[in-house]
């Protein structure tokens, strides 16, 4: 598809609706689209950068949280002594991995160990944790 064809189709669609801006969806998720023009030696092209808009996350109430990094060694060691963790490994002085006593769960560097209101510990992905904090959905009780 060319840029002119895209503009033509977008104008055609926008004339059908006069109620305001209409969000764009790709694969069922709302997206933002940025167009960047690139030119090399008289050869021009348009690059579409598609960014998924963050979905609203559910509110989560937690008692405690610990990031899996070497500087939190003392707190991780406390969980080890309490029997919650089975093993903590550090490679190259930086890459940290913690193994829970259930023999199935493990967390890696920058993941978060989160204790919920039922006092259970589990692993939260670092990007998910970042989005929860950004949206104000992670509430410490």
C-alpha positions as CSV (number, residue, x, y, z in Angstrom):
1,X,0.0,0.0,0.0
2,X,1.2,3.5,-0.7
3,X,0.9,6.6,1.4
4,X,-1.5,8.2,-1.0
5,X,-3.7,5.0,-0.9
6,X,-3.7,5.0,2.9
7,X,-4.6,8.7,3.0
8,X,-7.4,8.1,0.5
9,X,-8.9,5.2,2.5
10,X,-8.6,7.2,5.8
11,X,-10.4,10.2,4.4
12,X,-13.1,7.9,3.0
13,X,-13.7,6.3,6.4
14,X,-13.5,9.6,8.4
15,X,-16.2,11.2,6.2
16,X,-18.7,8.5,7.4
17,X,-18.3,9.5,11.0
18,X,-18.7,13.0,12.4
19,X,-19.0,12.2,16.1
20,X,-15.3,12.7,16.8
21,X,-12.1,10.8,16.8
22,X,-12.3,7.1,16.2
23,X,-9.6,4.8,17.8
24,X,-7.6,2.5,15.7
25,X,-7.4,-1.2,16.6
26,X,-5.0,-4.0,15.5
27,X,-5.7,-7.6,16.6
28,X,-8.3,-6.4,19.0
29,X,-6.0,-3.9,20.8
30,X,-6.1,-0.1,20.6
31,X,-2.9,1.3,19.0
32,X,-1.1,4.5,18.3
33,X,0.5,4.8,14.9
34,X,3.4,7.1,14.1
35,X,4.6,7.6,10.5
36,X,8.3,8.3,9.9
37,X,9.7,9.2,6.6
38,X,13.1,7.8,5.6
39,X,15.0,8.9,2.6
40,X,18.3,7.6,1.2
41,X,19.8,8.6,-2.1
42,X,16.4,9.8,-3.4
43,X,14.6,6.6,-2.4
44,X,11.9,7.5,0.1
45,X,9.7,5.3,2.2
46,X,7.3,5.6,5.1
47,X,7.8,3.4,8.2
48,X,4.8,2.9,10.4
49,X,5.6,2.5,14.1
50,X,2.7,0.8,15.8
51,X,2.5,1.0,19.6
52,X,-0.2,-0.8,21.7
53,X,-1.9,1.5,24.1
54,X,-1.6,0.1,27.7
55,X,-4.8,-1.8,28.7
56,X,-6.3,-0.7,32.0
57,X,-5.1,-3.2,34.6
58,X,-7.1,-4.4,37.6
59,X,-6.3,-3.0,41.0
60,X,-4.1,-5.2,43.2
61,X,-3.6,-5.0,46.9
62,X,-0.3,-6.3,48.2
63,X,1.5,-6.5,51.5
64,X,5.1,-6.5,50.4
65,X,7.3,-6.5,47.2
66,X,10.9,-7.2,46.5
67,X,12.8,-6.6,43.2
68,X,15.1,-9.5,42.3
69,X,18.4,-7.7,42.2
70,X,21.7,-8.2,44.0
71,X,21.3,-5.1,46.1
72,X,18.2,-6.7,47.7
73,X,20.3,-9.7,48.9
74,X,19.5,-9.3,52.6
75,X,15.7,-9.4,52.0
76,X,16.0,-12.3,49.6
77,X,18.1,-14.1,52.1
78,X,15.4,-13.6,54.7
79,X,12.9,-15.3,52.5
80,X,15.4,-18.1,52.1
81,X,15.7,-18.5,55.8
82,X,11.9,-18.5,56.2
83,X,11.7,-21.5,53.8
84,X,9.8,-19.5,51.1
85,X,12.8,-19.7,48.7
86,X,14.7,-22.8,48.0
87,X,17.8,-21.3,46.4
88,X,19.3,-18.0,45.2
89,X,22.0,-17.9,42.5
90,X,24.0,-15.0,41.3
91,X,26.1,-15.3,38.1
92,X,28.7,-12.8,37.0
93,X,28.0,-10.7,40.1
94,X,24.8,-9.5,38.6
95,X,22.3,-12.0,37.1
96,X,20.1,-13.2,40.0
97,X,17.7,-16.1,40.0
98,X,15.6,-17.2,42.9
99,X,13.8,-20.6,43.1
100,X,10.8,-21.1,45.3
101,X,10.3,-24.2,47.4
102,X,7.5,-25.4,45.2
103,X,10.2,-26.5,42.7
104,X,8.2,-24.9,39.8
105,X,8.5,-21.2,40.3
106,X,11.5,-19.1,39.6
107,X,12.2,-15.4,39.2
108,X,15.0,-13.7,37.4
109,X,16.8,-10.4,37.6
110,X,14.4,-7.4,37.6
111,X,11.3,-9.5,38.2
112,X,9.4,-8.8,41.4
113,X,8.4,-11.0,44.3
114,X,5.0,-9.9,45.5
115,X,3.2,-10.9,48.6
116,X,-0.6,-10.7,48.2
117,X,-3.2,-10.2,51.0
118,X,-3.4,-13.9,51.7
119,X,0.4,-13.8,52.5
120,X,1.3,-15.9,49.4
121,X,4.5,-15.0,47.5
122,X,4.5,-15.1,43.7
123,X,6.5,-13.6,40.7
124,X,5.5,-10.5,38.7
125,X,7.1,-9.7,35.4
126,X,9.1,-6.4,35.6
127,X,7.2,-4.8,32.7
128,X,3.8,-5.7,34.2
129,X,4.9,-4.3,37.5
130,X,6.1,-1.1,35.8
131,X,2.6,-0.8,34.1
132,X,0.8,-1.5,37.4
133,X,2.8,1.3,39.2
134,X,2.4,3.7,36.3
135,X,-1.4,3.3,36.3
136,X,-1.5,3.5,40.2
137,X,-3.1,0.0,40.4
138,X,-0.6,-1.5,42.8
139,X,-1.7,-0.7,46.3
140,X,0.3,-1.5,49.5
141,X,-1.8,-2.3,52.5
